[in-house]
Amino acid sequence: MQMQVNEKTKTIELWLTRAEKNDPTFRASLKPLYQQYTAQKYLVAVFLSGDGDLYQQTRDLLIYNRKRLAEQEVQKQRQSAIFM
């Protein structure tokens, strides 16, 4: 597990390995850590190691986001044209 603490944004990032992700005892052992930082008004984010192809999934996400942004731009242009 890797833990990154950002005092400025009051966030805690926990990065779990595949073995840690699948270990219920380990996951349960993190609860006191969550409670400790939550009590201090920190946001605790847990990132789990995946099984997919990181390159392919990142590529697909970027393509989706670009397409979605283009669709939103078209909608804005249509809205502007209606009000002119």
PDB file of N, CA, C and O in Angstrom:
ATOM      1  N   MET A   1       0.846  -1.178   0.000  1.00  0.00           N
ATOM      2  CA  MET A   1       0.000   0.000   0.000  1.00  0.00           C
ATOM      3  C   MET A   1       0.886   1.235   0.000  1.00  0.00           C
ATOM      4  O   MET A   1       1.903   1.301   0.691  1.00  0.00           O
ATOM      5  N   GLN A   2       0.475   2.191  -0.782  1.00  0.00           N
ATOM      6  CA  GLN A   2       1.126   3.498  -0.763  1.00  0.00           C
ATOM      7  C   GLN A   2       0.124   4.503  -0.227  1.00  0.00           C
ATOM      8  O   GLN A   2      -1.064   4.446  -0.547  1.00  0.00           O
ATOM      9  N   MET A   3       0.611   5.420   0.590  1.00  0.00           N
ATOM     10  CA  MET A   3      -0.261   6.440   1.166  1.00  0.00           C
ATOM     11  C   MET A   3       0.334   7.808   0.874  1.00  0.00           C
ATOM     12  O   MET A   3       1.506   8.065   1.149  1.00  0.00           O
ATOM     13  N   GLN A   4      -0.496   8.678   0.313  1.00  0.00           N
ATOM     14  CA  GLN A   4      -0.062  10.043   0.023  1.00  0.00           C
ATOM     15  C   GLN A   4      -0.966  11.000   0.784  1.00  0.00           C
ATOM     16  O   GLN A   4      -2.189  10.949   0.656  1.00  0.00           O
ATOM     17  N   VAL A   5      -0.358  11.865   1.570  1.00  0.00           N
ATOM     18  CA  VAL A   5      -1.098  12.841   2.366  1.00  0.00           C
ATOM     19  C   VAL A   5      -0.857  14.218   1.768  1.00  0.00           C
ATOM     20  O   VAL A   5       0.287  14.628   1.572  1.00  0.00           O
ATOM     21  N   ASN A   6      -1.938  14.926   1.481  1.00  0.00           N
ATOM     22  CA  ASN A   6      -1.832  16.287   0.973  1.00  0.00           C
ATOM     23  C   ASN A   6      -2.463  17.214   2.006  1.00  0.00           C
ATOM     24  O   ASN A   6      -3.686  17.319   2.106  1.00  0.00           O
ATOM     25  N   GLU A   7      -1.610  17.879   2.766  1.00  0.00           N
ATOM     26  CA  GLU A   7      -2.085  18.770   3.831  1.00  0.00           C
ATOM     27  C   GLU A   7      -2.859  19.958   3.257  1.00  0.00           C
ATOM     28  O   GLU A   7      -3.840  20.414   3.845  1.00  0.00           O
ATOM     29  N   LYS A   8      -2.413  20.446   2.119  1.00  0.00           N
ATOM     30  CA  LYS A   8      -3.019  21.639   1.522  1.00  0.00           C
ATOM     31  C   LYS A   8      -4.482  21.398   1.143  1.00  0.00           C
ATOM     32  O   LYS A   8      -5.349  22.223   1.431  1.00  0.00           O
ATOM     33  N   THR A   9      -4.748  20.260   0.495  1.00  0.00           N
ATOM     34  CA  THR A   9      -6.116  19.962   0.061  1.00  0.00           C
ATOM     35  C   THR A   9      -6.865  19.069   1.043  1.00  0.00           C
ATOM     36  O   THR A   9      -8.036  18.748   0.843  1.00  0.00           O
ATOM     37  N   LYS A  10      -6.166  18.670   2.112  1.00  0.00           N
ATOM     38  CA  LYS A  10      -6.744  17.797   3.139  1.00  0.00           C
ATOM     39  C   LYS A  10      -7.291  16.507   2.518  1.00  0.00           C
ATOM     40  O   LYS A  10      -8.433  16.114   2.759  1.00  0.00           O
ATOM     41  N   THR A  11      -6.449  15.866   1.720  1.00  0.00           N
ATOM     42  CA  THR A  11      -6.823  14.588   1.117  1.00  0.00           C
ATOM     43  C   THR A  11      -5.781  13.526   1.452  1.00  0.00           C
ATOM     44  O   THR A  11      -4.593  13.812   1.608  1.00  0.00           O
ATOM     45  N   ILE A  12      -6.264  12.305   1.554  1.00  0.00           N
ATOM     46  CA  ILE A  12      -5.417  11.142   1.764  1.00  0.00           C
ATOM     47  C   ILE A  12      -5.691  10.191   0.605  1.00  0.00           C
ATOM     48  O   ILE A  12      -6.843   9.850   0.338  1.00  0.00           O
ATOM     49  N   GLU A  13      -4.649   9.769  -0.075  1.00  0.00           N
ATOM     50  CA  GLU A  13      -4.792   8.789  -1.154  1.00  0.00           C
ATOM     51  C   GLU A  13      -4.149   7.488  -0.705  1.00  0.00           C
ATOM     52  O   GLU A  13      -2.974   7.457  -0.339  1.00  0.00           O
ATOM     53  N   LEU A  14      -4.926   6.418  -0.735  1.00  0.00           N
ATOM     54  CA  LEU A  14      -4.418   5.087  -0.427  1.00  0.00           C
ATOM     55  C   LEU A  14      -4.441   4.277  -1.713  1.00  0.00           C
ATOM     56  O   LEU A  14      -5.489   4.132  -2.343  1.00  0.00           O
ATOM     57  N   TRP A  15      -3.295   3.752  -2.099  1.00  0.00           N
ATOM     58  CA  TRP A  15      -3.163   2.963  -3.325  1.00  0.00           C
ATOM     59  C   TRP A  15      -2.909   1.524  -2.916  1.00  0.00           C
ATOM     60  O   TRP A  15      -1.852   1.204  -2.372  1.00  0.00           O
ATOM     61  N   LEU A  16      -3.892   0.643  -3.181  1.00  0.00           N
ATOM     62  CA  LEU A  16      -3.779  -0.754  -2.774  1.00  0.00           C
ATOM     63  C   LEU A  16      -3.329  -1.634  -3.937  1.00  0.00           C
ATOM     64  O   LEU A  16      -3.701  -1.406  -5.089  1.00  0.00           O
ATOM     65  N   THR A  17      -2.528  -2.636  -3.615  1.00  0.00           N
ATOM     66  CA  THR A  17      -2.115  -3.625  -4.612  1.00  0.00           C
ATOM     67  C   THR A  17      -3.271  -4.593  -4.852  1.00  0.00           C
ATOM     68  O   THR A  17      -4.276  -4.543  -4.144  1.00  0.00           O
ATOM     69  N   ARG A  18      -3.138  -5.459  -5.831  1.00  0.00           N
ATOM     70  CA  ARG A  18      -4.176  -6.470  -6.086  1.00  0.00           C
ATOM     71  C   ARG A  18      -4.359  -7.371  -4.875  1.00  0.00           C
ATOM     72  O   ARG A  18      -5.488  -7.693  -4.504  1.00  0.00           O
ATOM     73  N   ALA A  19      -3.259  -7.778  -4.259  1.00  0.00           N
ATOM     74  CA  ALA A  19      -3.343  -8.667  -3.095  1.00  0.00           C
ATOM     75  C   ALA A  19      -4.066  -7.974  -1.944  1.00  0.00           C
ATOM     76  O   ALA A  19      -4.917  -8.578  -1.292  1.00  0.00           O
ATOM     77  N   GLU A  20      -3.733  -6.713  -1.694  1.00  0.00           N
ATOM     78  CA  GLU A  20      -4.386  -5.964  -0.612  1.00  0.00           C
ATOM     79  C   GLU A  20      -5.859  -5.743  -0.920  1.00  0.00           C
ATOM     80  O   GLU A  20      -6.706  -5.807  -0.029  1.00  0.00           O
ATOM     81  N   LYS A  21      -6.156  -5.482  -2.186  1.00  0.00           N
ATOM     82  CA  LYS A  21      -7.541  -5.250  -2.597  1.00  0.00           C
ATOM     83  C   LYS A  21      -8.413  -6.466  -2.304  1.00  0.00           C
ATOM     84  O   LYS A  21      -9.570  -6.325  -1.908  1.00  0.00           O
ATOM     85  N   ASN A  22      -7.860  -7.651  -2.497  1.00  0.00           N
ATOM     86  CA  ASN A  22      -8.625  -8.889  -2.339  1.00  0.00           C
ATOM     87  C   ASN A  22      -8.544  -9.492  -0.941  1.00  0.00           C
ATOM     88  O   ASN A  22      -9.069 -10.582  -0.714  1.00  0.00           O
ATOM     89  N   ASP A  23      -7.898  -8.810  -0.004  1.00  0.00           N
ATOM     90  CA  ASP A  23      -7.728  -9.326   1.357  1.00  0.00           C
ATOM     91  C   ASP A  23      -8.702  -8.625   2.304  1.00  0.00           C
ATOM     92  O   ASP A  23      -8.467  -7.479   2.688  1.00  0.00           O
ATOM     93  N   PRO A  24      -9.804  -9.304   2.691  1.00  0.00           N
ATOM     94  CA  PRO A  24     -10.804  -8.662   3.552  1.00  0.00           C
ATOM     95  C   PRO A  24     -10.245  -8.239   4.911  1.00  0.00           C
ATOM     96  O   PRO A  24     -10.673  -7.230   5.473  1.00  0.00           O
ATOM     97  N   THR A  25      -9.299  -9.001   5.433  1.00  0.00           N
ATOM     98  CA  THR A  25      -8.709  -8.654   6.730  1.00  0.00           C
ATOM     99  C   THR A  25      -7.919  -7.353   6.620  1.00  0.00           C
ATOM    100  O   THR A  25      -8.014  -6.482   7.484  1.00  0.00           O
ATOM    101  N   PHE A  26      -7.146  -7.233   5.555  1.00  0.00           N
ATOM    102  CA  PHE A  26      -6.381  -6.002   5.345  1.00  0.00           C
ATOM    103  C   PHE A  26      -7.316  -4.815   5.159  1.00  0.00           C
ATOM    104  O   PHE A  26      -7.104  -3.754   5.745  1.00  0.00           O
ATOM    105  N   ARG A  27      -8.353  -4.997   4.341  1.00  0.00           N
ATOM    106  CA  ARG A  27      -9.309  -3.904   4.089  1.00  0.00           C
ATOM    107  C   ARG A  27      -9.972  -3.458   5.384  1.00  0.00           C
ATOM    108  O   ARG A  27     -10.155  -2.263   5.612  1.00  0.00           O
ATOM    109  N   ALA A  28     -10.336  -4.430   6.244  1.00  0.00           N
ATOM    110  CA  ALA A  28     -10.957  -4.096   7.529  1.00  0.00           C
ATOM    111  C   ALA A  28      -9.975  -3.355   8.434  1.00  0.00           C
ATOM    112  O   ALA A  28     -10.382  -2.510   9.232  1.00  0.00           O
ATOM    113  N   SER A  29      -8.692  -3.665   8.314  1.00  0.00           N
ATOM    114  CA  SER A  29      -7.689  -3.011   9.160  1.00  0.00           C
ATOM    115  C   SER A  29      -7.516  -1.529   8.818  1.00  0.00           C
ATOM    116  O   SER A  29      -6.916  -0.783   9.593  1.00  0.00           O
ATOM    117  N   LEU A  30      -8.031  -1.100   7.675  1.00  0.00           N
ATOM    118  CA  LEU A  30      -7.917   0.302   7.274  1.00  0.00           C
ATOM    119  C   LEU A  30      -8.982   1.194   7.917  1.00  0.00           C
ATOM    120  O   LEU A  30      -8.851   2.418   7.908  1.00  0.00           O
ATOM    121  N   LYS A  31     -10.030   0.592   8.470  1.00  0.00           N
ATOM    122  CA  LYS A  31     -11.131   1.386   9.030  1.00  0.00           C
ATOM    123  C   LYS A  31     -10.677   2.395  10.082  1.00  0.00           C
ATOM    124  O   LYS A  31     -11.129   3.540  10.045  1.00  0.00           O
ATOM    125  N   PRO A  32      -9.797   2.019  11.022  1.00  0.00           N
ATOM    126  CA  PRO A  32      -9.339   3.035  11.987  1.00  0.00           C
ATOM    127  C   PRO A  32      -8.620   4.211  11.318  1.00  0.00           C
ATOM    128  O   PRO A  32      -8.725   5.352  11.768  1.00  0.00           O
ATOM    129  N   LEU A  33      -7.898   3.920  10.250  1.00  0.00           N
ATOM    130  CA  LEU A  33      -7.219   4.982   9.506  1.00  0.00           C
ATOM    131  C   LEU A  33      -8.241   5.927   8.877  1.00  0.00           C
ATOM    132  O   LEU A  33      -8.087   7.146   8.941  1.00  0.00           O
ATOM    133  N   TYR A  34      -9.290   5.357   8.265  1.00  0.00           N
ATOM    134  CA  TYR A  34     -10.358   6.180   7.685  1.00  0.00           C
ATOM    135  C   TYR A  34     -10.969   7.068   8.758  1.00  0.00           C
ATOM    136  O   TYR A  34     -11.145   8.269   8.555  1.00  0.00           O
ATOM    137  N   GLN A  35     -11.289   6.474   9.893  1.00  0.00           N
ATOM    138  CA  GLN A  35     -11.941   7.213  10.978  1.00  0.00           C
ATOM    139  C   GLN A  35     -11.043   8.330  11.507  1.00  0.00           C
ATOM    140  O   GLN A  35     -11.510   9.436  11.776  1.00  0.00           O
ATOM    141  N   GLN A  36      -9.765   8.036  11.653  1.00  0.00           N
ATOM    142  CA  GLN A  36      -8.816   9.030  12.162  1.00  0.00           C
ATOM    143  C   GLN A  36      -8.774  10.257  11.257  1.00  0.00           C
ATOM    144  O   GLN A  36      -8.885  11.389  11.729  1.00  0.00           O
ATOM    145  N   TYR A  37      -8.615  10.030   9.967  1.00  0.00           N
ATOM    146  CA  TYR A  37      -8.490  11.161   9.051  1.00  0.00           C
ATOM    147  C   TYR A  37      -9.833  11.835   8.777  1.00  0.00           C
ATOM    148  O   TYR A  37      -9.881  13.046   8.560  1.00  0.00           O
ATOM    149  N   THR A  38     -10.901  11.082   8.783  1.00  0.00           N
ATOM    150  CA  THR A  38     -12.220  11.684   8.603  1.00  0.00           C
ATOM    151  C   THR A  38     -12.526  12.615   9.770  1.00  0.00           C
ATOM    152  O   THR A  38     -13.108  13.683   9.575  1.00  0.00           O
ATOM    153  N   ALA A  39     -12.142  12.224  10.968  1.00  0.00           N
ATOM    154  CA  ALA A  39     -12.343  13.066  12.146  1.00  0.00           C
ATOM    155  C   ALA A  39     -11.558  14.374  12.040  1.00  0.00           C
ATOM    156  O   ALA A  39     -11.942  15.386  12.626  1.00  0.00           O
ATOM    157  N   GLN A  40     -10.465  14.345  11.294  1.00  0.00           N
ATOM    158  CA  GLN A  40      -9.647  15.547  11.090  1.00  0.00           C
ATOM    159  C   GLN A  40     -10.082  16.318   9.843  1.00  0.00           C
ATOM    160  O   GLN A  40      -9.383  17.225   9.389  1.00  0.00           O
ATOM    161  N   LYS A  41     -11.235  15.951   9.299  1.00  0.00           N
ATOM    162  CA  LYS A  41     -11.827  16.616   8.129  1.00  0.00           C
ATOM    163  C   LYS A  41     -11.024  16.406   6.844  1.00  0.00           C
ATOM    164  O   LYS A  41     -10.977  17.281   5.980  1.00  0.00           O
ATOM    165  N   TYR A  42     -10.397  15.243   6.732  1.00  0.00           N
ATOM    166  CA  TYR A  42      -9.700  14.866   5.504  1.00  0.00           C
ATOM    167  C   TYR A  42     -10.629  14.021   4.642  1.00  0.00           C
ATOM    168  O   TYR A  42     -11.502  13.320   5.155  1.00  0.00           O
ATOM    169  N   LEU A  43     -10.435  14.095   3.341  1.00  0.00           N
ATOM    170  CA  LEU A  43     -11.124  13.210   2.413  1.00  0.00           C
ATOM    171  C   LEU A  43     -10.189  12.043   2.135  1.00  0.00           C
ATOM    172  O   LEU A  43      -9.058  12.240   1.690  1.00  0.00           O
ATOM    173  N   VAL A  44     -10.660  10.828   2.398  1.00  0.00           N
ATOM    174  CA  VAL A  44      -9.846   9.634   2.178  1.00  0.00           C
ATOM    175  C   VAL A  44     -10.309   8.973   0.885  1.00  0.00           C
ATOM    176  O   VAL A  44     -11.476   8.607   0.746  1.00  0.00           O
ATOM    177  N   ALA A  45      -9.383   8.824  -0.061  1.00  0.00           N
ATOM    178  CA  ALA A  45      -9.685   8.171  -1.336  1.00  0.00           C
ATOM    179  C   ALA A  45      -8.856   6.898  -1.434  1.00  0.00           C
ATOM    180  O   ALA A  45      -7.647   6.907  -1.204  1.00  0.00           O
ATOM    181  N   VAL A  46      -9.531   5.799  -1.780  1.00  0.00           N
ATOM    182  CA  VAL A  46      -8.849   4.511  -1.903  1.00  0.00           C
ATOM    183  C   VAL A  46      -8.846   4.113  -3.375  1.00  0.00           C
ATOM    184  O   VAL A  46      -9.899   4.043  -4.010  1.00  0.00           O
ATOM    185  N   PHE A  47      -7.674   3.856  -3.904  1.00  0.00           N
ATOM    186  CA  PHE A  47      -7.519   3.440  -5.290  1.00  0.00           C
ATOM    187  C   PHE A  47      -7.109   1.974  -5.312  1.00  0.00           C
ATOM    188  O   PHE A  47      -6.147   1.574  -4.657  1.00  0.00           O
ATOM    189  N   LEU A  48      -7.854   1.181  -6.075  1.00  0.00           N
ATOM    190  CA  LEU A  48      -7.624  -0.260  -6.130  1.00  0.00           C
ATOM    191  C   LEU A  48      -6.947  -0.635  -7.439  1.00  0.00           C
ATOM    192  O   LEU A  48      -7.323  -0.154  -8.508  1.00  0.00           O
ATOM    193  N   SER A  49      -5.958  -1.488  -7.342  1.00  0.00           N
ATOM    194  CA  SER A  49      -5.274  -1.968  -8.535  1.00  0.00           C
ATOM    195  C   SER A  49      -6.255  -2.775  -9.377  1.00  0.00           C
ATOM    196  O   SER A  49      -7.004  -3.599  -8.853  1.00  0.00           O
ATOM    197  N   GLY A  50      -6.242  -2.534 -10.669  1.00  0.00           N
ATOM    198  CA  GLY A  50      -7.184  -3.222 -11.545  1.00  0.00           C
ATOM    199  C   GLY A  50      -6.543  -4.348 -12.326  1.00  0.00           C
ATOM    200  O   GLY A  50      -5.350  -4.627 -12.205  1.00  0.00           O
ATOM    201  N   ASP A  51      -7.376  -4.985 -13.132  1.00  0.00           N
ATOM    202  CA  ASP A  51      -6.912  -6.110 -13.930  1.00  0.00           C
ATOM    203  C   ASP A  51      -6.848  -5.782 -15.418  1.00  0.00           C
ATOM    204  O   ASP A  51      -6.334  -6.573 -16.209  1.00  0.00           O
ATOM    205  N   GLY A  52      -7.365  -4.623 -15.798  1.00  0.00           N
ATOM    206  CA  GLY A  52      -7.438  -4.285 -17.212  1.00  0.00           C
ATOM    207  C   GLY A  52      -6.148  -3.701 -17.750  1.00  0.00           C
ATOM    208  O   GLY A  52      -5.187  -3.479 -17.012  1.00  0.00           O
ATOM    209  N   ASP A  53      -6.147  -3.460 -19.038  1.00  0.00           N
ATOM    210  CA  ASP A  53      -5.014  -2.855 -19.732  1.00  0.00           C
ATOM    211  C   ASP A  53      -5.081  -1.343 -19.525  1.00  0.00           C
ATOM    212  O   ASP A  53      -5.966  -0.675 -20.060  1.00  0.00           O
ATOM    213  N   LEU A  54      -4.150  -0.815 -18.757  1.00  0.00           N
ATOM    214  CA  LEU A  54      -4.167   0.601 -18.405  1.00  0.00           C
ATOM    215  C   LEU A  54      -4.110   1.489 -19.647  1.00  0.00           C
ATOM    216  O   LEU A  54      -4.850   2.469 -19.736  1.00  0.00           O
ATOM    217  N   TYR A  55      -3.254   1.164 -20.593  1.00  0.00           N
ATOM    218  CA  TYR A  55      -3.129   1.971 -21.806  1.00  0.00           C
ATOM    219  C   TYR A  55      -4.459   2.028 -22.555  1.00  0.00           C
ATOM    220  O   TYR A  55      -4.924   3.108 -22.916  1.00  0.00           O
ATOM    221  N   GLN A  56      -5.066   0.872 -22.786  1.00  0.00           N
ATOM    222  CA  GLN A  56      -6.310   0.799 -23.553  1.00  0.00           C
ATOM    223  C   GLN A  56      -7.444   1.530 -22.829  1.00  0.00           C
ATOM    224  O   GLN A  56      -8.206   2.269 -23.452  1.00  0.00           O
ATOM    225  N   GLN A  57      -7.551   1.323 -21.527  1.00  0.00           N
ATOM    226  CA  GLN A  57      -8.638   1.960 -20.784  1.00  0.00           C
ATOM    227  C   GLN A  57      -8.466   3.475 -20.714  1.00  0.00           C
ATOM    228  O   GLN A  57      -9.444   4.218 -20.798  1.00  0.00           O
ATOM    229  N   THR A  58      -7.225   3.934 -20.560  1.00  0.00           N
ATOM    230  CA  THR A  58      -6.968   5.374 -20.543  1.00  0.00           C
ATOM    231  C   THR A  58      -7.278   5.975 -21.906  1.00  0.00           C
ATOM    232  O   THR A  58      -7.879   7.045 -21.996  1.00  0.00           O
ATOM    233  N   ARG A  59      -6.869   5.290 -22.958  1.00  0.00           N
ATOM    234  CA  ARG A  59      -7.144   5.738 -24.322  1.00  0.00           C
ATOM    235  C   ARG A  59      -8.651   5.851 -24.548  1.00  0.00           C
ATOM    236  O   ARG A  59      -9.132   6.857 -25.070  1.00  0.00           O
ATOM    237  N   ASP A  60      -9.390   4.820 -24.153  1.00  0.00           N
ATOM    238  CA  ASP A  60     -10.843   4.825 -24.332  1.00  0.00           C
ATOM    239  C   ASP A  60     -11.501   5.958 -23.551  1.00  0.00           C
ATOM    240  O   ASP A  60     -12.432   6.597 -24.041  1.00  0.00           O
ATOM    241  N   LEU A  61     -11.019   6.205 -22.344  1.00  0.00           N
ATOM    242  CA  LEU A  61     -11.576   7.282 -21.527  1.00  0.00           C
ATOM    243  C   LEU A  61     -11.318   8.643 -22.168  1.00  0.00           C
ATOM    244  O   LEU A  61     -12.208   9.493 -22.200  1.00  0.00           O
ATOM    245  N   LEU A  62     -10.115   8.851 -22.673  1.00  0.00           N
ATOM    246  CA  LEU A  62      -9.796  10.116 -23.329  1.00  0.00           C
ATOM    247  C   LEU A  62     -10.632  10.320 -24.591  1.00  0.00           C
ATOM    248  O   LEU A  62     -11.099  11.429 -24.854  1.00  0.00           O
ATOM    249  N   ILE A  63     -10.821   9.265 -25.363  1.00  0.00           N
ATOM    250  CA  ILE A  63     -11.657   9.351 -26.568  1.00  0.00           C
ATOM    251  C   ILE A  63     -13.092   9.693 -26.184  1.00  0.00           C
ATOM    252  O   ILE A  63     -13.717  10.552 -26.807  1.00  0.00           O
ATOM    253  N   TYR A  64     -13.611   9.026 -25.166  1.00  0.00           N
ATOM    254  CA  TYR A  64     -14.979   9.296 -24.711  1.00  0.00           C
ATOM    255  C   TYR A  64     -15.113  10.757 -24.264  1.00  0.00           C
ATOM    256  O   TYR A  64     -16.064  11.440 -24.644  1.00  0.00           O
ATOM    257  N   ASN A  65     -14.162  11.229 -23.461  1.00  0.00           N
ATOM    258  CA  ASN A  65     -14.229  12.605 -22.959  1.00  0.00           C
ATOM    259  C   ASN A  65     -14.158  13.621 -24.094  1.00  0.00           C
ATOM    260  O   ASN A  65     -14.855  14.635 -24.068  1.00  0.00           O
ATOM    261  N   ARG A  66     -13.323  13.352 -25.081  1.00  0.00           N
ATOM    262  CA  ARG A  66     -13.210  14.263 -26.221  1.00  0.00           C
ATOM    263  C   ARG A  66     -14.518  14.293 -27.018  1.00  0.00           C
ATOM    264  O   ARG A  66     -14.969  15.361 -27.433  1.00  0.00           O
ATOM    265  N   LYS A  67     -15.119  13.129 -27.228  1.00  0.00           N
ATOM    266  CA  LYS A  67     -16.393  13.043 -27.949  1.00  0.00           C
ATOM    267  C   LYS A  67     -17.488  13.774 -27.173  1.00  0.00           C
ATOM    268  O   LYS A  67     -18.290  14.504 -27.756  1.00  0.00           O
ATOM    269  N   ARG A  68     -17.514  13.575 -25.874  1.00  0.00           N
ATOM    270  CA  ARG A  68     -18.528  14.214 -25.024  1.00  0.00           C
ATOM    271  C   ARG A  68     -18.379  15.735 -25.067  1.00  0.00           C
ATOM    272  O   ARG A  68     -19.374  16.455 -25.146  1.00  0.00           O
ATOM    273  N   LEU A  69     -17.153  16.218 -25.016  1.00  0.00           N
ATOM    274  CA  LEU A  69     -16.902  17.654 -25.091  1.00  0.00           C
ATOM    275  C   LEU A  69     -17.374  18.218 -26.430  1.00  0.00           C
ATOM    276  O   LEU A  69     -17.967  19.296 -26.473  1.00  0.00           O
ATOM    277  N   ALA A  70     -17.120  17.504 -27.511  1.00  0.00           N
ATOM    278  CA  ALA A  70     -17.568  17.942 -28.836  1.00  0.00           C
ATOM    279  C   ALA A  70     -19.093  17.991 -28.896  1.00  0.00           C
ATOM    280  O   ALA A  70     -19.661  18.922 -29.468  1.00  0.00           O
ATOM    281  N   GLU A  71     -19.757  16.999 -28.312  1.00  0.00           N
ATOM    282  CA  GLU A  71     -21.221  16.988 -28.285  1.00  0.00           C
ATOM    283  C   GLU A  71     -21.760  18.180 -27.497  1.00  0.00           C
ATOM    284  O   GLU A  71     -22.754  18.790 -27.893  1.00  0.00           O
ATOM    285  N   GLN A  72     -21.118  18.507 -26.402  1.00  0.00           N
ATOM    286  CA  GLN A  72     -21.553  19.653 -25.601  1.00  0.00           C
ATOM    287  C   GLN A  72     -21.375  20.960 -26.365  1.00  0.00           C
ATOM    288  O   GLN A  72     -22.213  21.856 -26.267  1.00  0.00           O
ATOM    289  N   GLU A  73     -20.296  21.071 -27.121  1.00  0.00           N
ATOM    290  CA  GLU A  73     -20.067  22.268 -27.930  1.00  0.00           C
ATOM    291  C   GLU A  73     -21.150  22.417 -28.997  1.00  0.00           C
ATOM    292  O   GLU A  73     -21.636  23.522 -29.238  1.00  0.00           O
ATOM    293  N   VAL A  74     -21.528  21.317 -29.632  1.00  0.00           N
ATOM    294  CA  VAL A  74     -22.591  21.357 -30.637  1.00  0.00           C
ATOM    295  C   VAL A  74     -23.897  21.799 -29.986  1.00  0.00           C
ATOM    296  O   VAL A  74     -24.627  22.610 -30.556  1.00  0.00           O
ATOM    297  N   GLN A  75     -24.195  21.286 -28.822  1.00  0.00           N
ATOM    298  CA  GLN A  75     -25.418  21.680 -28.110  1.00  0.00           C
ATOM    299  C   GLN A  75     -25.403  23.178 -27.797  1.00  0.00           C
ATOM    300  O   GLN A  75     -26.421  23.854 -27.944  1.00  0.00           O
ATOM    301  N   LYS A  76     -24.251  23.695 -27.367  1.00  0.00           N
ATOM    302  CA  LYS A  76     -24.137  25.129 -27.075  1.00  0.00           C
ATOM    303  C   LYS A  76     -24.397  25.955 -28.327  1.00  0.00           C
ATOM    304  O   LYS A  76     -25.108  26.959 -28.281  1.00  0.00           O
ATOM    305  N   GLN A  77     -23.815  25.524 -29.451  1.00  0.00           N
ATOM    306  CA  GLN A  77     -23.998  26.252 -30.702  1.00  0.00           C
ATOM    307  C   GLN A  77     -25.458  26.232 -31.126  1.00  0.00           C
ATOM    308  O   GLN A  77     -25.979  27.236 -31.610  1.00  0.00           O
ATOM    309  N   ARG A  78     -26.111  25.111 -30.950  1.00  0.00           N
ATOM    310  CA  ARG A  78     -27.536  25.015 -31.304  1.00  0.00           C
ATOM    311  C   ARG A  78     -28.376  25.918 -30.409  1.00  0.00           C
ATOM    312  O   ARG A  78     -29.307  26.572 -30.880  1.00  0.00           O
ATOM    313  N   GLN A  79     -28.053  25.953 -29.135  1.00  0.00           N
ATOM    314  CA  GLN A  79     -28.778  26.817 -28.203  1.00  0.00           C
ATOM    315  C   GLN A  79     -28.581  28.285 -28.579  1.00  0.00           C
ATOM    316  O   GLN A  79     -29.524  29.075 -28.544  1.00  0.00           O
ATOM    317  N   SER A  80     -27.357  28.639 -28.937  1.00  0.00           N
ATOM    318  CA  SER A  80     -27.066  30.019 -29.338  1.00  0.00           C
ATOM    319  C   SER A  80     -27.824  30.383 -30.609  1.00  0.00           C
ATOM    320  O   SER A  80     -28.325  31.501 -30.730  1.00  0.00           O
ATOM    321  N   ALA A  81     -27.912  29.462 -31.545  1.00  0.00           N
ATOM    322  CA  ALA A  81     -28.603  29.715 -32.812  1.00  0.00           C
ATOM    323  C   ALA A  81     -30.099  29.903 -32.590  1.00  0.00           C
ATOM    324  O   ALA A  81     -30.734  30.688 -33.294  1.00  0.00           O
ATOM    325  N   ILE A  82     -30.658  29.207 -31.641  1.00  0.00           N
ATOM    326  CA  ILE A  82     -32.092  29.317 -31.351  1.00  0.00           C
ATOM    327  C   ILE A  82     -32.426  30.695 -30.805  1.00  0.00           C
ATOM    328  O   ILE A  82     -33.477  31.249 -31.130  1.00  0.00           O
ATOM    329  N   PHE A  83     -31.557  31.252 -29.989  1.00  0.00           N
ATOM    330  CA  PHE A  83     -31.835  32.527 -29.340  1.00  0.00           C
ATOM    331  C   PHE A  83     -31.438  33.732 -30.178  1.00  0.00           C
ATOM    332  O   PHE A  83     -31.630  34.865 -29.736  1.00  0.00           O
ATOM    333  N   MET A  84     -30.897  33.529 -31.363  1.00  0.00           N
ATOM    334  CA  MET A  84     -30.500  34.661 -32.210  1.00  0.00           C
ATOM    335  C   MET A  84     -31.585  35.053 -33.135  1.00  0.00           C
ATOM    336  O   MET A  84     -31.420  35.988 -33.918  1.00  0.00           O
TER     337      MET A  84
END
